[in-house]
Amino acid sequence: MKSISVAFCLLLIVTFIPTKSFSQKNEYSDLLVVKFHADWCGSCKAIGSALEDLTNKLDGKAALFLELDFTNNTTRHQSNMMASALGIEKIVLENNGTGFILVIDSKTKEVKAKLTKAQSAKEMGSQISSLL
């Protein structure tokens, strides 16, 4: 339910930005750190605490952390709408699956890194920091 609420709030923000699209407004964030999640995914559960640690560690940096939830049809639809609003729908289509994090350049929409449960939170943080 929490993921649905977060996705819904982000969609509301995207919908009600009056003069610029979200991707234009997102110019303050150099990177999008996107977790591809599903509640039933074991790798997602393993990455969960690492992502939370990263979010806290990199607070105030030019990175936007978000989760695309592919647990069911409703969350998949909401996540696809969010991806479209961010201009990363092609990346989502090319990276089918869950249990990983993509680090995406917010301006060029280029995937800079793919993070998995094989990496520690410290390794993930170092990789993201090196891209900022």
Residue frames as a rotation matrix with the C-alpha (Angstrom) as fourth column:
MET 1
0.566 0.824 0.000 0.00
0.824 -0.566 0.000 0.00
0.000 0.000 -1.000 0.00
LYS 2
0.326 -0.537 -0.778 2.90
0.242 -0.749 0.617 2.35
-0.914 -0.389 -0.114 0.76
SER 3
-0.707 -0.631 0.319 4.25
0.428 -0.023 0.904 1.97
-0.563 0.776 0.286 -2.79
ILE 4
-0.112 0.758 0.642 0.86
0.959 -0.086 0.269 2.76
0.259 0.646 -0.718 -4.25
SER 5
0.735 0.396 -0.550 0.60
0.583 -0.784 0.214 5.90
-0.346 -0.478 -0.807 -2.11
VAL 6
-0.100 -0.861 -0.498 4.09
0.154 -0.508 0.847 7.07
-0.983 0.008 0.183 -3.09
ALA 7
-0.737 -0.151 0.659 3.43
0.645 0.139 0.752 6.39
-0.205 0.979 -0.005 -6.77
PHE 8
0.263 0.926 0.272 0.08
0.947 -0.302 0.113 8.19
0.187 0.227 -0.956 -6.58
CYS 9
0.608 -0.094 -0.788 1.65
0.358 -0.854 0.378 11.23
-0.708 -0.512 -0.486 -4.87
LEU 10
-0.513 -0.850 -0.121 4.39
0.203 -0.257 0.945 11.39
-0.834 0.460 0.304 -7.50
LEU 11
-0.495 0.410 0.766 1.79
0.863 0.128 0.489 11.17
0.103 0.903 -0.417 -10.24
LEU 12
0.635 0.728 -0.258 -0.11
0.761 -0.647 0.047 14.04
-0.133 -0.226 -0.965 -8.63
ILE 13
0.172 -0.664 -0.727 3.07
0.137 -0.715 0.686 16.11
-0.976 -0.217 -0.032 -8.53
VAL 14
-0.765 -0.475 0.434 3.79
0.439 0.107 0.892 15.31
-0.470 0.873 0.127 -12.17
THR 15
-0.128 0.830 0.542 0.22
0.981 0.024 0.195 16.14
0.149 0.557 -0.817 -13.17
PHE 16
0.764 0.612 -0.203 0.05
0.644 -0.740 0.192 19.52
-0.033 -0.278 -0.960 -11.44
ILE 17
-0.320 -0.845 -0.428 3.36
0.601 -0.530 0.597 21.16
-0.732 -0.067 0.678 -12.37
PRO 18
0.462 0.792 -0.400 1.95
0.233 -0.543 -0.806 24.21
-0.856 0.279 -0.436 -14.11
THR 19
0.679 -0.135 -0.722 4.55
-0.587 -0.690 -0.423 25.45
-0.441 0.711 -0.547 -16.62
LYS 20
-0.239 -0.830 -0.504 7.13
-0.960 0.281 -0.008 22.72
0.149 0.482 -0.864 -17.18
SER 21
0.610 0.357 -0.707 7.06
-0.298 0.930 0.213 18.98
0.734 0.081 0.675 -17.62
PHE 22
0.957 -0.218 0.191 8.53
-0.114 0.323 0.940 16.85
-0.267 -0.921 0.284 -14.83
SER 23
0.483 -0.828 0.285 11.61
0.872 0.485 -0.070 15.95
-0.081 0.282 0.956 -16.87
GLN 24
0.124 -0.426 0.896 12.32
0.345 -0.828 -0.441 19.67
0.930 0.364 0.044 -17.43
LYS 25
0.692 0.218 0.688 11.60
-0.507 -0.532 0.678 20.48
0.514 -0.818 -0.258 -13.80
ASN 26
0.957 -0.288 -0.044 13.91
0.259 0.773 0.580 17.60
-0.133 -0.566 0.814 -12.79
GLU 27
0.588 -0.770 0.248 17.00
0.088 -0.244 -0.966 19.54
0.804 0.590 -0.075 -13.89
TYR 28
0.397 -0.442 0.804 18.17
-0.887 -0.410 0.213 19.84
0.236 -0.798 -0.555 -10.27
SER 29
0.555 -0.189 0.810 18.77
-0.301 0.862 0.407 16.08
-0.776 -0.470 0.421 -10.17
ASP 30
-0.199 -0.717 -0.668 21.75
-0.956 -0.007 0.292 14.83
-0.214 0.697 -0.685 -12.14
LEU 31
-0.906 -0.200 -0.374 20.83
-0.278 0.946 0.168 11.19
0.320 0.256 -0.912 -11.61
LEU 32
0.319 0.935 0.156 17.70
-0.896 0.243 0.372 9.10
0.310 -0.259 0.915 -11.32
VAL 33
-0.857 -0.502 0.116 18.27
-0.507 0.782 -0.363 6.09
0.091 -0.370 -0.924 -9.04
VAL 34
0.046 0.971 -0.234 15.45
-0.968 0.101 0.229 3.75
0.246 0.216 0.945 -10.00
LYS 35
-0.756 -0.190 0.626 14.68
-0.423 0.872 -0.247 0.49
-0.499 -0.452 -0.740 -8.20
PHE 36
-0.300 0.636 -0.711 12.78
-0.689 0.371 0.622 -2.08
0.660 0.676 0.327 -10.27
HIS 37
-0.827 -0.006 0.562 10.67
-0.533 0.325 -0.781 -3.72
-0.178 -0.946 -0.272 -7.56
ALA 38
0.009 0.891 -0.455 8.04
-0.419 0.416 0.807 -6.39
0.908 0.183 0.377 -6.98
ASP 39
0.283 0.177 0.943 6.84
-0.957 -0.006 0.289 -7.59
0.057 -0.984 0.168 -3.57
TRP 40
0.953 0.172 0.251 7.37
-0.191 0.980 0.055 -11.24
-0.236 -0.100 0.967 -4.54
CYS 41
0.651 -0.751 -0.109 10.99
-0.050 0.101 -0.994 -10.69
0.757 0.652 0.028 -5.70
GLY 42
0.762 -0.416 -0.496 13.68
0.644 0.410 0.646 -12.07
-0.066 -0.812 0.581 -3.37
SER 43
-0.274 -0.906 0.322 16.39
0.921 -0.344 -0.185 -9.86
0.278 0.246 0.928 -4.88
CYS 44
0.036 0.387 0.921 14.19
0.103 -0.918 0.382 -6.81
0.994 0.081 -0.073 -4.28
LYS 45
0.943 0.313 -0.111 13.94
0.112 0.013 0.994 -7.68
0.313 -0.950 -0.023 -0.61
ALA 46
0.355 -0.894 -0.272 17.72
0.918 0.280 0.280 -8.06
-0.174 -0.349 0.921 -0.41
ILE 47
-0.438 -0.512 0.739 18.27
0.699 -0.711 -0.079 -4.68
0.565 0.482 0.670 -2.08
GLY 48
0.493 0.840 0.226 15.63
0.529 -0.495 0.689 -2.93
0.691 -0.220 -0.689 0.04
SER 49
0.780 -0.212 -0.589 17.77
0.508 -0.334 0.794 -2.06
-0.365 -0.918 -0.153 3.05
ALA 50
-0.307 -0.937 0.169 20.74
0.857 -0.195 0.478 -1.12
-0.414 0.291 0.862 0.85
LEU 51
-0.248 0.292 0.924 18.60
0.679 -0.628 0.381 1.37
0.691 0.721 -0.042 -1.08
GLU 52
0.823 0.561 -0.088 17.28
0.429 -0.513 0.744 2.87
0.372 -0.650 -0.663 2.15
ASP 53
0.367 -0.790 -0.490 20.87
0.672 -0.139 0.728 3.28
-0.643 -0.597 0.480 3.40
LEU 54
-0.508 -0.562 0.653 21.84
0.861 -0.333 0.384 4.90
0.002 0.757 0.653 0.10
THR 55
0.260 0.710 0.654 18.91
0.604 -0.648 0.463 7.30
0.753 0.275 -0.598 0.21
ASN 56
0.929 0.070 -0.364 19.93
0.355 -0.448 0.820 8.45
-0.106 -0.891 -0.441 3.69
LYS 57
0.118 -0.986 -0.114 23.66
0.729 0.008 0.685 8.55
-0.675 -0.164 0.720 2.88
LEU 58
-0.673 -0.389 0.628 23.23
0.738 -0.410 0.536 10.56
0.049 0.825 0.563 -0.31
ASP 59
0.423 0.867 -0.265 20.56
0.886 -0.457 -0.080 12.91
-0.190 -0.201 -0.961 1.08
GLY 60
0.556 -0.147 -0.818 21.06
0.000 -0.984 0.176 16.37
-0.831 -0.098 -0.547 -0.34
LYS 61
-0.640 -0.757 0.129 22.98
0.089 0.094 0.992 15.12
-0.763 0.646 0.008 -3.38
ALA 62
-0.302 0.492 -0.817 21.72
-0.870 -0.492 0.025 15.70
-0.390 0.718 0.576 -6.92
ALA 63
-0.944 0.063 -0.324 20.00
-0.089 0.898 0.432 12.31
0.318 0.436 -0.842 -7.17
LEU 64
-0.124 0.965 0.232 16.33
-0.990 -0.137 0.041 11.44
0.071 -0.225 0.972 -7.23
PHE 65
-0.972 -0.174 0.156 15.55
-0.203 0.960 -0.192 8.04
-0.117 -0.218 -0.969 -5.69
LEU 66
-0.052 0.997 -0.059 12.40
-0.985 -0.061 -0.164 6.29
-0.167 0.050 0.985 -6.81
GLU 67
-0.740 -0.074 0.668 10.88
-0.126 0.992 -0.030 2.86
-0.660 -0.106 -0.743 -7.05
LEU 68
-0.298 0.664 -0.686 8.96
-0.904 0.034 0.426 1.40
0.306 0.747 0.590 -9.95
ASP 69
-0.502 0.215 0.838 6.69
-0.525 0.695 -0.492 -1.30
-0.688 -0.687 -0.236 -8.56
PHE 70
-0.443 0.279 -0.852 5.78
-0.787 0.334 0.518 -4.21
0.429 0.900 0.072 -10.84
THR 71
-0.842 0.105 0.529 4.01
-0.338 0.663 -0.668 -6.31
-0.421 -0.742 -0.523 -8.20
ASN 72
-0.243 0.839 0.486 0.61
0.635 0.517 -0.574 -6.33
-0.733 0.169 -0.659 -9.90
ASN 73
-0.107 0.253 0.961 -1.29
0.965 -0.208 0.163 -4.75
0.241 0.945 -0.222 -12.80
THR 74
0.871 0.492 -0.011 -2.22
0.474 -0.831 0.291 -1.63
0.134 -0.259 -0.957 -10.83
THR 75
0.552 -0.727 -0.408 1.29
0.038 -0.466 0.884 -0.85
-0.833 -0.503 -0.230 -9.60
ARG 76
-0.307 -0.633 0.711 2.75
0.769 0.275 0.577 -1.79
-0.560 0.724 0.402 -13.01
HIS 77
0.311 0.525 0.793 0.41
0.880 -0.474 -0.031 0.68
0.359 0.707 -0.609 -14.71
GLN 78
0.974 0.045 -0.222 1.27
0.154 -0.852 0.500 3.44
-0.167 -0.521 -0.837 -12.22
SER 79
0.192 -0.980 -0.048 4.98
0.239 0.000 0.971 2.74
-0.952 -0.198 0.234 -12.61
ASN 80
-0.246 -0.238 0.940 4.73
0.952 0.125 0.281 2.87
-0.184 0.963 0.196 -16.39
MET 81
0.714 0.547 0.438 2.94
0.597 -0.802 0.027 6.21
0.365 0.242 -0.899 -16.14
MET 82
0.802 -0.491 -0.342 5.68
-0.004 -0.576 0.818 7.53
-0.598 -0.654 -0.464 -13.84
ALA 83
-0.137 -0.882 0.452 8.38
0.585 0.296 0.755 6.25
-0.799 0.368 0.475 -16.21
SER 84
0.111 0.277 0.954 6.64
0.967 -0.252 -0.039 8.00
0.230 0.927 -0.296 -19.09
ALA 85
0.957 0.290 0.027 6.44
0.269 -0.915 0.302 11.26
0.112 -0.281 -0.953 -17.14
LEU 86
0.522 -0.837 -0.166 10.17
-0.080 -0.241 0.967 11.01
-0.850 -0.491 -0.192 -16.39
GLY 87
0.594 -0.249 -0.765 11.01
-0.803 -0.224 -0.552 10.20
-0.034 0.942 -0.333 -20.01
ILE 88
-0.504 -0.830 0.237 12.48
-0.828 0.543 0.139 6.79
-0.244 -0.126 -0.962 -19.18
GLU 89
0.496 0.799 0.340 9.77
-0.643 0.602 -0.474 4.51
-0.583 0.016 0.812 -20.58
LYS 90
0.631 -0.339 -0.697 12.16
-0.548 0.441 -0.711 3.13
0.549 0.831 0.093 -23.24
ILE 91
-0.488 -0.849 0.204 14.65
-0.719 0.258 -0.646 2.18
0.496 -0.461 -0.736 -20.52
VAL 92
-0.212 0.505 0.837 11.91
-0.775 0.435 -0.459 0.40
-0.596 -0.745 0.299 -18.58
LEU 93
0.801 0.554 -0.225 10.89
-0.562 0.568 -0.602 -1.58
-0.206 0.609 0.766 -21.66
GLU 94
0.352 -0.767 -0.536 14.52
-0.524 0.313 -0.792 -2.53
0.776 0.559 -0.292 -22.38
ASN 95
-0.742 -0.640 0.198 15.16
-0.476 0.295 -0.828 -3.63
0.472 -0.709 -0.524 -18.78
ASN 96
0.314 0.903 -0.292 12.46
-0.481 0.417 0.772 -6.15
0.819 -0.102 0.565 -18.16
GLY 97
0.008 -0.246 -0.969 12.46
0.579 0.792 -0.196 -7.67
0.816 -0.559 0.148 -14.70
THR 98
0.817 0.227 0.530 12.90
-0.310 -0.601 0.736 -6.72
0.486 -0.766 -0.421 -11.09
GLY 99
0.861 -0.457 -0.224 15.55
0.465 0.526 0.712 -6.97
-0.208 -0.717 0.665 -8.40
PHE 100
-0.204 -0.952 0.228 17.97
0.978 -0.207 0.009 -4.31
0.039 0.225 0.974 -9.57
ILE 101
0.496 0.230 -0.837 18.60
0.344 -0.937 -0.054 -0.58
-0.797 -0.261 -0.544 -9.50
LEU 102
0.204 -0.426 0.881 19.42
0.942 -0.159 -0.295 1.51
0.266 0.891 0.369 -12.56
VAL 103
-0.010 -0.291 -0.957 21.33
0.420 -0.869 0.260 4.76
-0.907 -0.400 0.131 -12.26
ILE 104
0.229 0.276 0.933 20.18
0.973 -0.080 -0.215 6.99
0.015 0.958 -0.287 -15.11
ASP 105
-0.873 -0.462 -0.157 21.50
0.444 -0.885 0.139 10.36
-0.203 0.052 0.978 -16.27
SER 106
-0.084 0.950 -0.302 18.44
0.559 -0.206 -0.803 12.60
-0.825 -0.236 -0.514 -15.92
LYS 107
0.043 0.071 -0.997 19.34
-0.530 -0.844 -0.083 14.78
-0.847 0.532 0.001 -18.88
THR 108
-0.547 -0.360 -0.756 20.53
-0.837 0.217 0.502 12.27
-0.017 0.907 -0.420 -21.51
LYS 109
0.561 0.780 0.278 18.41
-0.802 0.595 -0.054 9.35
-0.207 -0.193 0.959 -20.22
GLU 110
0.117 -0.638 -0.761 21.49
-0.504 0.622 -0.599 7.13
0.856 0.453 -0.249 -20.50
VAL 111
0.982 0.141 -0.128 21.86
0.018 0.601 0.799 4.19
0.189 -0.787 0.587 -18.09
LYS 112
0.323 -0.904 0.281 25.11
-0.791 -0.421 -0.444 4.82
0.519 -0.078 -0.851 -16.21
ALA 113
-0.800 -0.577 0.165 25.08
-0.567 0.635 -0.525 1.79
0.199 -0.513 -0.835 -13.91
LYS 114
0.342 0.832 -0.437 23.11
-0.404 0.550 0.731 -1.29
0.848 -0.074 0.524 -12.97
LEU 115
-0.565 -0.479 0.672 23.26
-0.789 0.076 -0.610 -2.20
0.241 -0.874 -0.421 -9.28
THR 116
0.200 0.594 -0.779 22.31
-0.237 0.801 0.550 -5.61
0.951 0.075 0.301 -7.91
LYS 117
0.925 0.227 0.303 22.14
-0.347 0.188 0.919 -7.46
0.152 -0.956 0.253 -4.61
ALA 118
0.603 -0.773 -0.196 25.69
0.711 0.633 -0.307 -8.73
0.361 0.045 0.931 -5.30
GLN 119
-0.324 -0.698 0.638 26.94
0.273 -0.715 -0.644 -5.27
0.906 -0.035 0.422 -4.29
SER 120
-0.340 0.152 -0.928 26.99
0.935 -0.050 -0.350 -3.92
-0.100 -0.987 -0.125 -0.76
ALA 121
0.770 0.629 -0.109 25.33
0.628 -0.777 -0.049 -0.62
-0.116 -0.031 -0.993 0.11
LYS 122
0.316 -0.747 -0.585 28.83
0.027 -0.609 0.792 0.87
-0.948 -0.266 -0.172 0.42
GLU 123
-0.638 -0.549 0.540 29.77
0.506 0.229 0.832 -0.29
-0.580 0.804 0.131 -3.09
MET 124
0.111 0.767 0.632 26.50
0.985 -0.168 0.030 1.04
0.129 0.620 -0.774 -4.49
GLY 125
0.806 0.199 -0.558 27.03
0.387 -0.890 0.242 4.36
-0.448 -0.410 -0.794 -2.75
SER 126
-0.144 -0.948 -0.284 30.56
0.103 -0.300 0.949 4.67
-0.984 0.108 0.141 -4.09
GLN 127
-0.583 -0.042 0.812 29.39
0.781 0.250 0.573 3.94
-0.227 0.967 -0.112 -7.61
ILE 128
0.491 0.825 0.280 26.56
0.858 -0.513 0.004 6.48
0.147 0.238 -0.960 -7.43
SER 129
0.635 -0.306 -0.709 28.84
0.221 -0.808 0.547 9.10
-0.740 -0.504 -0.446 -5.83
SER 130
-0.449 -0.882 0.145 31.39
0.362 -0.031 0.932 8.64
-0.817 0.470 0.333 -8.62
LEU 131
-0.372 0.395 0.840 28.66
0.918 0.022 0.396 9.46
0.138 0.918 -0.371 -11.15
LEU 132
0.653 0.658 -0.375 27.53
0.721 -0.691 0.043 12.67
-0.231 -0.298 -0.926 -9.44
